[in-house]
Amino acid sequence: MVSPDYLAVLTRVAMAAESGLTLPKGEEVVKALLEAEKANKQQKVSYEFESIAGQWRLCFVTGAKKSKKKAGIILGKGFYIPKLTFVGISFNLTDKAKFRGEIGNQVKIGSLSLQLSGPAQWQNKKNLLAFDFNQALVKLFNTNIYSGGIRGGKSKSEDFYDQSIAKQAFFAFFLVTDDFIAARGKGGGLALWKKENFK
C-alpha cells in the first residue's frame, strides 16, 4: 500500500532531527496537515485516548486568526520550533471507563523550565481532548522556583468535568501514529508533535 503524500511529508518533519533529512518548507507542512485533516474527516477515523498517551515534542505549529471578510479562520504560515527550545506535551489516561486523564506541558529554554499540568477528558467520536492547566512548576538550574496551583488549582479539577466543551481548551486530533501526532487547537491553529521523552 502506497502512503499518501501528506504522510511522507509529516514523517519527514518528525524524523528530520534523527535522520539528518532536510526539513520541508512551512507551506508544504501546512498543506500536508490540512490534507491529513481532510482525509480523517472523509474516512471518519476514530482514535482511542490510549493512542496519544505518552510524551511528545512539538515540531511544527501554525497560528490562526478569524477572517473579517468571511466566516472561518485564516491559518498562519507555520513555523518550526527551534532546536534550542524544548516544547513538550504529555497525555496520561487515569480512568479508562470515563475517558479521563491528565495533560502535562513543558517549555524549556536553556536553564529555565516551565511545566504545567491538569485534568483532561477524551471524546471518542470526535477524537477531541478537552483540558485545563491548574498546576505549575517553574525551575531554574533544576531548582524549584515555584510549585503550586494556578487558576483555582486542583480544587477546580472536578468542576472541569462538569463544564461544556465550549468553555474548555481542546485539541481535535486528526492524525495519530506511533511516531507523531497532529491536531487542531480550539483557536484554529495546527500542531505536529513527535514521540519523545521529556528532558
GIBELDA-V603000 format. One record per pair of residues at least 12 apart in sequence whose C-alpha atoms are under 6 Angstrom apart, sorted by the first residue. I is the first residue (numbers start at 1). J is the second residue. Records with the same first field share a line. If there is no record, write none. Layout:
# GIBELDA-V603000
I = J ; J
This chain:
# GIBELDA-V603000
6 = 32
14 = 194
26 = 78
37 = 174
40 = 174
47 = 127
53 = 91 ; 92
54 = 90 ; 91
55 = 89 ; 90 ; 196 ; 197
56 = 88 ; 89 ; 193 ; 194 ; 195 ; 196
57 = 87 ; 88 ; 193 ; 194 ; 196
58 = 87 ; 88 ; 193
59 = 80 ; 81 ; 192 ; 193
60 = 79 ; 80 ; 81 ; 191 ; 192
61 = 78 ; 79 ; 190 ; 191
62 = 76 ; 78 ; 189 ; 190
63 = 76 ; 189
64 = 76 ; 188 ; 189
85 = 108 ; 109
86 = 107 ; 108
87 = 106 ; 107
88 = 105 ; 106
89 = 104 ; 105
90 = 103 ; 104
91 = 103
99 = 121 ; 122
100 = 120 ; 121
101 = 120
102 = 118 ; 119 ; 120
103 = 117 ; 118 ; 120
104 = 116 ; 117
111 = 140 ; 141
112 = 139 ; 140
113 = 138 ; 139
114 = 137 ; 138
115 = 136 ; 137
116 = 133 ; 135 ; 136
117 = 133 ; 135
118 = 132 ; 133 ; 134
119 = 131 ; 132
127 = 172 ; 173
128 = 171 ; 172
129 = 170 ; 171
130 = 169 ; 170
131 = 169 ; 170
134 = 149 ; 150 ; 151 ; 153
135 = 148 ; 149 ; 150 ; 153
136 = 148
170 = 185 ; 186
171 = 183 ; 184 ; 185
172 = 184
179 = 194 ; 195
180 = 193 ; 194 ; 195
181 = 193
